[in-house]
Amino acid sequence: MKKINIVLDAGTTWSKIIEKTDSDLMSDFEKYLYKTENDCKYYVLPSNELKNMNFKFDKATGHMSLSMLNSKNDYENEVIALIQGFRKKYKEDCLILDMGSRDSKWAVFKNGKFKDLDWNSSCSSSTGATIEMLLKFYNVDIKKLKYQDDKYVITCGIFGLERIMDDIANGYNPETALAKFIHGIAYNAWIFAKKPEKLYLSGGFCENKCFVESLSHYCKVIPTGRFMLAEGLL
């Protein structure tokens, strides 16, 4: 069996890498070290930095990853990686929802076995990336965003832009408008996942307290972090 030393989840804006600690391939990228755990190093870096890496990964997932592999046989479908990562850590019957920069996907288990899944790359398109751009544009610290009871009823991030800009032009502060936008995204995610009573959350949105609190008004939320897909490759 091939030894796996380093794996890649290449997202649209952020990439997640897990490297065995006895490997030293990422020595030039220590500034992106996220944590060290269970004999592995975990990295989060801007996806545009991947082009600066002059080595190949043992396994990878994500639409930007094929050129980073020695063989296309080392590529894994994103939903399969999500399912594999979830089942390694959690054995209960539940739903895992992964929220990315440009899509969202979920899988659900029943009686210990995979039951159903869905993958949305249209209505959820650019939600994570749009939030990051808006935070930079309005110079807002994501940690200062607080849950809002009101929400924008939106179908995707692009339509939400008009609502945000209109409200800010009419006197709303950017923090309030962005929090309403995030609440709308959380509500859409819950509807997309078929209104579960409980779900496990994967992806960068785990670190967005405003999103987690918004989603928690509809179901019980258990954040799992940003590395679920990468974990599924090990």
Residue pairs with C-beta under 8 A, 6 or more apart in sequence:
2 58
3 58
4 20
4 58
4 59
4 233
4 234
5 19
5 20
5 22
5 23
5 25
5 58
6 17
6 18
6 19
6 20
6 23
6 25
6 26
6 57
6 58
7 17
7 18
7 57
7 58
7 59
7 60
7 230
7 233
7 234
8 15
8 16
8 17
8 50
8 57
8 59
8 60
8 61
8 62
8 65
8 68
8 230
8 233
9 15
9 16
9 17
9 60
9 61
9 62
9 65
9 81
9 227
9 229
9 230
9 233
10 47
10 50
10 60
10 61
10 62
10 63
10 64
10 65
10 68
11 47
11 62
11 64
11 100
11 101
12 47
12 63
12 64
12 100
12 101
12 102
12 128
12 129
13 46
13 47
13 101
13 128
13 129
13 132
14 44
14 45
14 46
14 47
14 101
14 204
14 226
15 44
15 45
15 46
15 47
15 49
15 50
15 62
15 64
16 42
16 43
16 44
16 226
16 227
16 229
16 230
17 26
17 42
17 43
17 44
17 45
17 57
17 230
18 40
18 41
18 42
18 43
18 227
18 230
18 231
18 233
18 234
19 25
19 26
19 40
19 41
19 43
20 39
20 40
20 41
21 36
21 39
21 40
21 41
22 39
25 55
26 32
26 33
26 41
26 43
29 43
29 45
29 49
29 53
32 43
32 44
32 45
32 49
33 41
33 42
33 43
34 42
34 43
34 44
34 226
35 41
35 42
36 42
40 234
42 227
42 230
44 226
47 64
50 64
50 68
53 68
56 68
56 69
56 70
57 65
57 68
57 69
57 74
58 74
59 69
59 74
59 75
59 76
59 233
60 66
60 68
60 69
60 74
60 75
60 76
60 233
61 75
61 76
61 77
61 78
61 81
61 229
61 230
61 232
61 233
62 78
62 229
65 75
66 72
66 75
69 75
76 84
76 232
76 233
78 98
78 105
78 119
78 229
79 105
79 107
79 117
79 119
80 232
81 229
81 230
81 232
81 233
82 96
82 98
82 105
82 107
82 202
82 228
82 229
82 232
83 96
83 107
83 114
83 117
83 232
84 231
84 232
84 233
85 202
85 227
85 228
85 229
85 230
85 231
85 232
85 233
86 96
86 107
86 200
86 202
86 224
86 228
86 232
87 109
88 231
88 232
88 234
89 224
89 231
90 96
90 200
90 224
91 112
92 109
93 108
93 109
93 110
93 111
93 112
94 108
94 109
94 196
94 198
94 199
94 200
95 106
95 107
95 108
95 109
95 193
95 196
95 198
95 199
95 200
96 106
96 107
96 108
96 199
96 200
96 202
96 224
96 228
97 104
97 105
97 106
97 189
97 193
97 199
97 200
97 201
97 202
98 104
98 105
98 106
98 202
98 203
98 228
98 229
99 124
99 127
99 128
99 189
99 201
99 202
99 203
99 204
99 205
99 211
100 128
100 203
100 204
101 126
101 127
101 128
101 129
101 132
101 204
102 121
102 124
102 125
102 126
102 127
102 128
102 129
103 119
103 120
103 121
103 124
103 125
104 119
104 120
104 124
104 127
104 189
104 192
105 117
105 118
105 119
105 120
106 117
106 118
106 192
106 193
106 199
107 114
107 116
107 117
108 114
108 115
108 116
108 117
108 196
109 115
118 192
118 193
120 192
122 156
123 155
123 156
123 188
123 192
124 156
124 185
124 188
124 189
124 192
125 156
125 157
125 158
126 156
126 157
126 158
127 156
127 157
127 185
128 203
128 204
128 205
129 157
130 157
130 158
130 160
130 161
131 142
131 157
131 178
131 181
131 182
131 185
131 208
134 140
134 161
134 164
134 174
134 178
134 181
135 141
135 142
135 178
138 168
138 174
138 178
139 174
140 174
140 175
140 178
142 208
142 210
143 209
144 175
145 175
145 178
145 179
145 182
145 208
145 209
145 210
146 175
146 179
146 210
147 179
147 183
147 210
147 213
147 214
147 217
148 176
148 179
148 180
148 183
148 214
150 180
150 183
151 180
151 183
151 184
151 186
151 187
151 214
152 160
152 163
152 164
152 180
152 181
152 183
152 184
153 184
154 160
154 163
154 181
154 184
154 185
154 188
155 188
157 185
160 181
160 184
160 185
163 177
163 181
164 177
164 178
164 180
164 181
167 176
167 177
167 180
168 174
168 177
179 210
179 214
182 208
182 210
182 211
182 214
183 210
183 214
185 211
185 214
186 211
186 214
186 215
186 217
186 218
187 214
187 218
189 215
190 196
190 215
190 218
190 219
193 199
195 218
195 219
196 219
197 219
197 220
198 219
198 220
198 221
198 222
199 219
199 220
199 221
199 222
200 222
200 223
200 224
201 212
201 215
201 221
201 222
201 223
201 224
202 224
202 225
202 226
202 228
202 229
203 226
203 228
204 226
205 211
205 212
206 212
206 223
206 224
206 225
206 226
207 226
212 221
212 223
215 221
